[in-house]
Amino acid sequence: MLKDYLTEHQMSMYRLASESGIPYSTVNDLVNGRIEIEQCRAGILKRLAEALSITMDELYDLCNTELSVFSEEQKTEVRIRVKNKTYYAVFTDRGKQVMLEICPVSKDSSYFIRSLAKWTAESYLERQEWEALNAVLAHA
């Protein structure tokens, strides 16, 4: 993600804003997933990409607001999406796609989002298994 790229290249959001001529608030929102890259105009993306010395396609990939985590316990891949300043866990359960709201995007939640997404999916799947088991037992 873009935040990791900046850290890896020892570049602050302030420096990126300064070198690209893009307002700091816009850079901050993009880096922290408060706005989606699809909401940015091409001119903004071009200036950001130039300041980072990467292509616009590479910038798009860095700003992709989807992460992935694997639940060993449930043998399920959980994708983490950011939409409307909110984190969602997206996974498949019995052939249907499930999308659960996790929490608002914030600095604190960003540190723990992988664990939160995994816990959200595992809790949901365990609850579904218990409900299915109880339904079977009720009809027995």
Beta strands, then each sheet from edge to edge (+ up, - down):
strand 1: 66-71
strand 2: 76-83
strand 3: 86-93
strand 4: 96-104
sheet 1: 1+ 2- 3+ 4-
end
